[in-house]
Amino acid sequence: MNTEPAKCHDPGSRRMTPHADRKKLLDRLRRIEGQVRGLQRMVEEERYCVDVLVQVAAVRAALDAVALQLLEQHTHHCVQDAVRSGDGDAAIDEVLAVVRRLLRTT
């Protein structure tokens, strides 16, 4: 039985790679969660719409930063591994598909 962990570019693998700094990502996501709770409070308190919108923009920017960090890690590790093992085209296509999804605004 193969005990080697699956590479992230393996078709059956949908796990974050062990090299990813999960603690840092989780800390950022927890801060974003707090920002979203703050947005909820602002709406409950009927705060000025522009103030709420400014905070929405801040949350979106924070989520974009998380996405970029994940994309960088994936590209530097998973895609690089896939290219070395001969699966580069599929890994690049996957990255491009996710970038297209991230860039959709509606």
C-alpha distance (Angstrom), angle and dihedral (degrees) to the residues before:
residue distance angle dihedral
M1 . . .
N2 3.81 . .
T3 3.80 110.7 .
E4 3.80 94.6 178.3
P5 3.82 111.2 116.5
A6 3.78 115.6 -109.7
K7 3.77 116.6 -100.3
C8 3.77 112.4 -116.0
H9 3.79 90.4 -118.0
D10 3.81 92.8 57.8
P11 3.81 109.4 111.8
G12 3.81 93.0 -123.3
S13 3.79 95.2 46.5
R14 3.78 118.7 95.5
R15 3.80 99.0 159.1
M16 3.74 130.4 114.2
T17 3.76 110.1 -107.2
P18 3.81 116.7 -103.1
H19 3.81 91.5 -119.5
A20 3.80 91.8 63.5
D21 3.76 114.0 107.2
R22 3.78 96.0 -119.9
K23 3.79 95.5 171.0
K24 3.79 91.6 57.3
L25 3.80 91.1 47.5
L26 3.79 92.2 47.6
D27 3.80 91.4 49.5
R28 3.81 90.4 52.5
L29 3.80 91.7 47.4
R30 3.80 91.1 50.1
R31 3.80 89.9 53.0
I32 3.80 89.1 50.3
E33 3.80 89.7 49.1
G34 3.80 87.9 55.1
Q35 3.79 90.3 49.9
V36 3.81 90.4 52.4
R37 3.81 90.8 50.1
G38 3.80 86.9 51.3
L39 3.79 89.0 53.1
Q40 3.79 90.1 52.3
R41 3.79 90.2 52.4
M42 3.78 91.0 48.6
V43 3.80 90.9 54.1
E44 3.82 91.9 45.1
E45 3.81 89.2 51.3
E46 3.81 90.3 47.7
R47 3.78 92.4 -123.4
Y48 3.79 120.7 -175.7
C49 3.83 110.3 -69.5
V50 3.79 94.5 -128.2
D51 3.80 91.0 54.5
V52 3.81 90.0 51.7
L53 3.80 91.2 47.9
V54 3.80 91.2 51.5
Q55 3.79 88.9 54.6
V56 3.82 91.1 46.9
A57 3.80 87.9 55.4
A58 3.80 90.1 50.4
V59 3.82 91.4 52.2
R60 3.79 91.6 48.3
A61 3.81 90.7 50.1
A62 3.81 90.5 49.7
L63 3.81 91.6 50.4
D64 3.80 90.1 47.7
A65 3.80 88.9 53.8
V66 3.82 90.6 52.7
A67 3.80 90.5 48.6
L68 3.80 91.2 50.1
Q69 3.79 91.7 49.4
L70 3.81 90.8 51.3
L71 3.79 91.5 45.8
E72 3.80 91.1 51.1
Q73 3.80 92.4 49.8
H74 3.78 92.2 46.2
T75 3.79 92.9 48.7
H76 3.79 96.0 45.5
H77 3.77 94.6 46.8
C78 3.80 115.8 16.8
V79 3.79 99.2 33.7
Q80 3.77 91.5 41.7
D81 3.83 89.9 51.9
A82 3.80 90.6 47.8
V83 3.80 92.2 51.8
R84 3.80 90.9 50.1
S85 3.81 91.6 50.0
G86 3.79 94.5 47.8
D87 3.83 97.1 -103.4
G88 3.78 94.4 102.2
D89 3.80 98.8 119.3
A90 3.81 93.3 56.4
A91 3.81 92.3 45.5
I92 3.79 92.3 49.0
D93 3.81 91.2 48.2
E94 3.80 89.1 51.5
V95 3.81 92.2 50.5
L96 3.79 91.8 48.4
A97 3.81 90.9 49.9
V98 3.79 91.8 52.3
V99 3.81 91.7 46.2
R100 3.80 88.7 53.1
R101 3.81 89.5 52.6
L102 3.80 91.9 47.9
L103 3.78 91.4 51.3
R104 3.79 94.8 52.8
T105 3.76 109.9 108.1
T106 3.79 98.6 -172.0
